[in-house]
Amino acid sequence: MPAKSLLLTGGSGFIGRHFCRSAIRSGISVTLLTRNVTAAASVVPETVRLCASLEDIDADTHFDTVVNLAGEPLGDGRWSAARKGKFFTSRVDFTEALVDFFSRRNTPPKQVISGSAIGYYGPGTEPVNESSTATEGFSHTLCHRWEVAASGFERLGSRVCYLRTGIVLGELGALARMLPAFRLGLGGPMGDGEQYMSWIHRDDMVALIKHCIDHPTLSGPVNATAPAPVSNRHFSRELGRALRRPAALPMPAVMARLLFGEMADELLLQGQCVLPEALLATDFRFQYPELGIALEALLDKNS
């Protein structure tokens, strides 16, 4: 069912702030749960209600939809034991707290769109869809436990979609971290460059969240990726072409591991070839189905 009143977490993040603006433009009443109200107020529309904790939400406030995007960013530094603990706390523990909050209210949300990631599948070169099996590893364990936590909403009677999100391209995130080197002509493939990158344009990411909300037959895992994943080598070549710069300077795997530690193997040197079959089966139309047009559009806007 279409959303009328929505509780959003992670709304001041890269994806969340764009979705928040889109929801407001659609006439949805949005309450944003955020640790930093002052920072959030600077990036979301002024009509959004900001809450610093669940306890700030009135007992008689009803939400028909929850969009749960909260989580400590994975790509902002080396994965120390402390940071890995924050990954679990900010995703698994927080989602369990959300379920507990709604279990104590008389009206659970009709639908919940909860974050996850394509790391759920583990590394591989064969195409995978929502029904594919996974390879064990840290990323799979994190995503699996995150989805298990969100499944508590199903026991409350909510329809739940688990967004297994790929690399979201936009003015922040992975693309923003790549651009300085590529603009100087110093970019290129990582490792052997054969690892797959399952990506999605920021605007398609926002649109598919709304699509999940509006389609009552859609539930369970949803791969939030464009239908044309590419190799890291192909991605580097397309980004260089869009910037009109050479992109042939590789970063050896050993250098990536020295710079990024465990994160290099989990996020940079291994990949997944992920296909969005659940979205395509419900007639979702990608505005940017191909990498070249996605990069051209983003770089034209941000140049």
HULIN-V268852 format. One line per field, one symbol per residue. phi: phi as a letter, one per 40 degrees, with the letter a starting at -180 (. if undefined). psi: psi as a letter, one per 40 degrees, with the letter a starting at -180 (. if undefined). burial: # if it has 16 or more other ideal C-beta (glycine too) atoms within 10 Angstrom, else .. A space follows every 10 residues. Layout:
phi = ???
psi = ???
burial = ???
This chain:
phi = .ccbbbbbbg cccdcdcccd ccccccgccb bbcacbcccc ccbbdccccb bcaccccdcc cbbcbbbbbc iddcbciccc ccccccdccc bccccccccc dcccbcbccc abbbcaacdd cgcibcdbbc cccbbciccc cccccccccc cdccccgccb bbccccccca cbgcccccdd ccccgbcicb fcgcccbcba cdcccccccc ccccbcccag cbccaccbcb ccccdccccc cccfbcabcc bddccdcccb gddcccbbcb abbbbccccc cbgcbccbcb cdcccdcccc cbc
psi = iiidhhhhif eeiddddddd dddddeehhh hhhidgdddd deeiieehhh heideehide hhheihhgei hhhdeeiigi ddddddddde cddddddddd dddeiegiid ihhhiaieed eiiieihiae eiiihiiddd dddddddddd eddddeeihh hhhghahhha eaaddddddd dddeeeiaih beeehihhii iddddddddd dddegeehia hhhgiiegii iddddddddd ddefiifehi hiddddddde adddddddei aighhgdddd effhhhdgei dddddddddd de.
burial = ..#..##### ########## #.##...### ####.....# ..##...#.# #.....#... ..######## #..#....#. ...#..##.# ##.###.##. ##.....### ########## ####...#.# .#.#...### .######.## ###....### ########## .####..##. .##...#### #.#.###### ########## ###.#..##. ########## ########## .##...#..# #....##..# ..######## #########. ...#.#.#.. ##.##.###. ...
